[in-house]
Each structure stands twice: as structure tokens, then as C-alpha cells.
Amino acid sequence: MEERIGKGLIRIGAMTEEQVEDVLARQKDGTNRLFGEIAIELGYVDDEAIKRYLDSK
């Protein structure tokens, strides 16, 4: 089963559960934006954290 990006970012220590929940709640508000886009905009992660997540898969 494919790991969800939020769980992966928690696994590598880049985000907290609360931050992931915040991003998911914002996605449910009808936005068509990607999880990573929202997380970066909110300052929860940066491009380096996303790269570390992708490299860890």
C-alpha cells in the first residue's frame, strides 16, 4: 500500500500530526491544491523536507 505524504513526513520528522491534520482540513475546504503546496505555504515544510521524504520512499 502506498504511504500517504502526510504519514511519510511525520515518519521522517518533518511534520507533526497536528500540522498534517491542519493541511488535510484545508484540503477538505474545497481547494484543489496538493498537500505539499499547502504545507510549504504554511511554513510547515520546505522543498528540502519534501526531497528527503521522496528519497526515503
N, CA, C and O atoms as CSV, one atom per row, in Angstrom:
chain,resi,resn,atom,element,x,y,z
A,1,MET,N,N,0.849,-1.200,0.000
A,1,MET,CA,C,0.000,0.000,0.000
A,1,MET,C,C,0.878,1.242,0.000
A,1,MET,O,O,1.882,1.308,0.709
A,2,GLU,N,N,0.493,2.204,-0.789
A,2,GLU,CA,C,1.257,3.446,-0.923
A,2,GLU,C,C,1.119,4.306,0.335
A,2,GLU,O,O,0.017,4.509,0.845
A,3,GLU,N,N,2.242,4.800,0.820
A,3,GLU,CA,C,2.234,5.662,2.009
A,3,GLU,C,C,1.745,7.053,1.626
A,3,GLU,O,O,2.169,7.612,0.614
A,4,ARG,N,N,0.859,7.602,2.431
A,4,ARG,CA,C,0.374,8.971,2.207
A,4,ARG,C,C,1.485,9.950,2.569
A,4,ARG,O,O,2.268,9.693,3.484
A,5,ILE,N,N,1.555,11.063,1.859
A,5,ILE,CA,C,2.644,12.013,2.078
A,5,ILE,C,C,2.661,12.541,3.515
A,5,ILE,O,O,3.734,12.726,4.090
A,6,GLY,N,N,1.498,12.782,4.092
A,6,GLY,CA,C,1.459,13.281,5.467
A,6,GLY,C,C,2.100,12.306,6.441
A,6,GLY,O,O,2.886,12.706,7.300
A,7,LYS,N,N,1.765,11.020,6.309
A,7,LYS,CA,C,2.353,9.992,7.180
A,7,LYS,C,C,3.852,9.903,6.962
A,7,LYS,O,O,4.615,9.727,7.911
A,8,GLY,N,N,4.271,10.025,5.717
A,8,GLY,CA,C,5.698,9.966,5.409
A,8,GLY,C,C,6.465,11.133,6.012
A,8,GLY,O,O,7.574,10.960,6.517
A,9,LEU,N,N,5.876,12.319,5.959
A,9,LEU,CA,C,6.539,13.494,6.530
A,9,LEU,C,C,6.606,13.402,8.048
A,9,LEU,O,O,7.561,13.882,8.659
A,10,ILE,N,N,5.604,12.791,8.657
A,10,ILE,CA,C,5.670,12.536,10.100
A,10,ILE,C,C,6.775,11.518,10.383
A,10,ILE,O,O,7.558,11.685,11.319
A,11,ARG,N,N,6.831,10.469,9.572
A,11,ARG,CA,C,7.816,9.395,9.766
A,11,ARG,C,C,9.251,9.927,9.748
A,11,ARG,O,O,10.092,9.485,10.531
A,12,ILE,N,N,9.526,10.879,8.850
A,12,ILE,CA,C,10.898,11.400,8.775
A,12,ILE,C,C,11.126,12.587,9.718
A,12,ILE,O,O,12.209,13.172,9.736
A,13,GLY,N,N,10.102,12.937,10.500
A,13,GLY,CA,C,10.246,14.004,11.481
A,13,GLY,C,C,10.115,15.410,10.930
A,13,GLY,O,O,10.515,16.376,11.580
A,14,ALA,N,N,9.551,15.530,9.726
A,14,ALA,CA,C,9.441,16.853,9.095
A,14,ALA,C,C,8.166,17.593,9.499
A,14,ALA,O,O,8.117,18.821,9.434
A,15,MET,N,N,7.132,16.851,9.915
A,15,MET,CA,C,5.870,17.461,10.313
A,15,MET,C,C,5.317,16.738,11.532
A,15,MET,O,O,5.673,15.594,11.813
A,16,THR,N,N,4.431,17.438,12.255
A,16,THR,CA,C,3.731,16.830,13.380
A,16,THR,C,C,2.356,16.354,12.913
A,16,THR,O,O,1.879,16.743,11.847
A,17,GLU,N,N,1.734,15.512,13.723
A,17,GLU,CA,C,0.363,15.058,13.432
A,17,GLU,C,C,-0.570,16.262,13.288
A,17,GLU,O,O,-1.418,16.297,12.395
A,18,GLU,N,N,-0.406,17.242,14.169
A,18,GLU,CA,C,-1.290,18.414,14.159
A,18,GLU,C,C,-1.137,19.199,12.860
A,18,GLU,O,O,-2.127,19.669,12.300
A,19,GLN,N,N,0.096,19.343,12.381
A,19,GLN,CA,C,0.325,20.061,11.130
A,19,GLN,C,C,-0.314,19.323,9.957
A,19,GLN,O,O,-0.930,19.942,9.089
A,20,VAL,N,N,-0.166,17.996,9.935
A,20,VAL,CA,C,-0.771,17.201,8.871
A,20,VAL,C,C,-2.288,17.355,8.896
A,20,VAL,O,O,-2.913,17.532,7.851
A,21,GLU,N,N,-2.879,17.290,10.087
A,21,GLU,CA,C,-4.332,17.450,10.208
A,21,GLU,C,C,-4.777,18.822,9.708
A,21,GLU,O,O,-5.825,18.940,9.072
A,22,ASP,N,N,-3.986,19.861,9.992
A,22,ASP,CA,C,-4.313,21.210,9.537
A,22,ASP,C,C,-4.319,21.268,8.007
A,22,ASP,O,O,-5.237,21.826,7.406
A,23,VAL,N,N,-3.298,20.692,7.389
A,23,VAL,CA,C,-3.231,20.697,5.922
A,23,VAL,C,C,-4.408,19.918,5.337
A,23,VAL,O,O,-5.038,20.376,4.384
A,24,LEU,N,N,-4.709,18.749,5.898
A,24,LEU,CA,C,-5.820,17.942,5.390
A,24,LEU,C,C,-7.155,18.679,5.537
A,24,LEU,O,O,-8.013,18.592,4.659
A,25,ALA,N,N,-7.326,19.396,6.638
A,25,ALA,CA,C,-8.555,20.169,6.842
A,25,ALA,C,C,-8.673,21.263,5.788
A,25,ALA,O,O,-9.763,21.532,5.283
A,26,ARG,N,N,-7.550,21.892,5.460
A,26,ARG,CA,C,-7.581,22.945,4.442
A,26,ARG,C,C,-7.894,22.357,3.066
A,26,ARG,O,O,-8.577,22.989,2.260
A,27,GLN,N,N,-7.396,21.151,2.801
A,27,GLN,CA,C,-7.706,20.497,1.531
A,27,GLN,C,C,-9.201,20.198,1.433
A,27,GLN,O,O,-9.786,20.315,0.356
A,28,LYS,N,N,-9.816,19.819,2.537
A,28,LYS,CA,C,-11.230,19.472,2.541
A,28,LYS,C,C,-12.123,20.692,2.348
A,28,LYS,O,O,-13.307,20.551,2.043
A,29,ASP,N,N,-11.562,21.894,2.524
A,29,ASP,CA,C,-12.340,23.120,2.346
A,29,ASP,C,C,-12.611,23.427,0.874
A,29,ASP,O,O,-13.094,24.509,0.539
A,30,GLY,N,N,-12.297,22.466,-0.007
A,30,GLY,CA,C,-12.650,22.641,-1.408
A,30,GLY,C,C,-11.506,23.057,-2.310
A,30,GLY,O,O,-11.707,23.273,-3.505
A,31,THR,N,N,-10.313,23.173,-1.758
A,31,THR,CA,C,-9.180,23.556,-2.592
A,31,THR,C,C,-8.726,22.370,-3.432
A,31,THR,O,O,-8.846,21.220,-3.011
A,32,ASN,N,N,-8.216,22.647,-4.593
A,32,ASN,CA,C,-7.695,21.592,-5.463
A,32,ASN,C,C,-6.178,21.502,-5.353
A,32,ASN,O,O,-5.531,20.899,-6.209
A,33,ARG,N,N,-5.613,22.091,-4.320
A,33,ARG,CA,C,-4.159,22.174,-4.194
A,33,ARG,C,C,-3.589,20.910,-3.571
A,33,ARG,O,O,-4.259,20.209,-2.813
A,34,LEU,N,N,-2.346,20.640,-3.907
A,34,LEU,CA,C,-1.653,19.467,-3.390
A,34,LEU,C,C,-1.255,19.659,-1.938
A,34,LEU,O,O,-1.039,20.778,-1.472
A,35,PHE,N,N,-1.165,18.534,-1.232
A,35,PHE,CA,C,-0.757,18.550,0.177
A,35,PHE,C,C,0.548,19.328,0.354
A,35,PHE,O,O,0.643,20.203,1.215
A,36,GLY,N,N,1.548,19.006,-0.464
A,36,GLY,CA,C,2.855,19.649,-0.350
A,36,GLY,C,C,2.810,21.149,-0.566
A,36,GLY,O,O,3.509,21.897,0.118
A,37,GLU,N,N,2.001,21.594,-1.504
A,37,GLU,CA,C,1.870,23.033,-1.768
A,37,GLU,C,C,1.357,23.764,-0.531
A,37,GLU,O,O,1.893,24.801,-0.141
A,38,ILE,N,N,0.319,23.212,0.074
A,38,ILE,CA,C,-0.273,23.845,1.254
A,38,ILE,C,C,0.720,23.826,2.417
A,38,ILE,O,O,0.892,24.833,3.104
A,39,ALA,N,N,1.371,22.682,2.637
A,39,ALA,CA,C,2.320,22.550,3.748
A,39,ALA,C,C,3.481,23.533,3.608
A,39,ALA,O,O,3.929,24.108,4.599
A,40,ILE,N,N,3.969,23.727,2.383
A,40,ILE,CA,C,5.062,24.681,2.147
A,40,ILE,C,C,4.570,26.102,2.386
A,40,ILE,O,O,5.254,26.895,3.034
A,41,GLU,N,N,3.383,26.431,1.864
A,41,GLU,CA,C,2.829,27.785,2.037
A,41,GLU,C,C,2.665,28.139,3.515
A,41,GLU,O,O,2.898,29.280,3.914
A,42,LEU,N,N,2.263,27.157,4.324
A,42,LEU,CA,C,2.069,27.394,5.755
A,42,LEU,C,C,3.380,27.403,6.531
A,42,LEU,O,O,3.396,27.724,7.719
A,43,GLY,N,N,4.477,27.051,5.868
A,43,GLY,CA,C,5.779,27.056,6.532
A,43,GLY,C,C,6.041,25.800,7.352
A,43,GLY,O,O,6.970,25.770,8.160
A,44,TYR,N,N,5.233,24.767,7.152
A,44,TYR,CA,C,5.426,23.532,7.904
A,44,TYR,C,C,6.614,22.737,7.385
A,44,TYR,O,O,7.317,22.087,8.159
A,45,VAL,N,N,6.839,22.789,6.077
A,45,VAL,CA,C,7.964,22.097,5.451
A,45,VAL,C,C,8.558,23.000,4.387
A,45,VAL,O,O,7.973,24.016,4.010
A,46,ASP,N,N,9.734,22.611,3.910
A,46,ASP,CA,C,10.341,23.311,2.787
A,46,ASP,C,C,10.650,22.290,1.692
A,46,ASP,O,O,10.397,21.096,1.848
A,47,ASP,N,N,11.195,22.777,0.597
A,47,ASP,CA,C,11.499,21.875,-0.522
A,47,ASP,C,C,12.443,20.756,-0.098
A,47,ASP,O,O,12.327,19.629,-0.579
A,48,GLU,N,N,13.373,21.059,0.794
A,48,GLU,CA,C,14.338,20.057,1.258
A,48,GLU,C,C,13.628,18.924,1.997
A,48,GLU,O,O,13.982,17.758,1.821
A,49,ALA,N,N,12.645,19.246,2.811
A,49,ALA,CA,C,11.897,18.208,3.538
A,49,ALA,C,C,11.129,17.320,2.562
A,49,ALA,O,O,11.072,16.103,2.740
A,50,ILE,N,N,10.540,17.923,1.536
A,50,ILE,CA,C,9.829,17.136,0.534
A,50,ILE,C,C,10.810,16.202,-0.185
A,50,ILE,O,O,10.496,15.037,-0.430
A,51,LYS,N,N,11.989,16.714,-0.517
A,51,LYS,CA,C,13.011,15.892,-1.169
A,51,LYS,C,C,13.440,14.743,-0.266
A,51,LYS,O,O,13.582,13.612,-0.731
A,52,ARG,N,N,13.649,15.023,1.035
A,52,ARG,CA,C,14.023,13.955,1.963
A,52,ARG,C,C,12.956,12.879,2.035
A,52,ARG,O,O,13.265,11.689,2.096
A,53,TYR,N,N,11.693,13.304,2.028
A,53,TYR,CA,C,10.595,12.339,2.038
A,53,TYR,C,C,10.638,11.476,0.783
A,53,TYR,O,O,10.553,10.252,0.870
A,54,LEU,N,N,10.768,12.101,-0.376
A,54,LEU,CA,C,10.783,11.337,-1.625
A,54,LEU,C,C,11.972,10.380,-1.677
A,54,LEU,O,O,11.849,9.261,-2.176
A,55,ASP,N,N,13.125,10.820,-1.161
A,55,ASP,CA,C,14.317,9.960,-1.143
A,55,ASP,C,C,14.168,8.800,-0.165
A,55,ASP,O,O,14.846,7.782,-0.307
A,56,SER,N,N,13.288,8.939,0.827
A,56,SER,CA,C,13.141,7.903,1.855
A,56,SER,C,C,12.162,6.810,1.463
A,56,SER,O,O,12.051,5.797,2.153
A,57,LYS,N,N,11.459,7.007,0.368
A,57,LYS,CA,C,10.422,6.042,-0.054
A,57,LYS,C,C,11.042,4.757,-0.561
A,57,LYS,O,O,10.323,3.838,-0.955
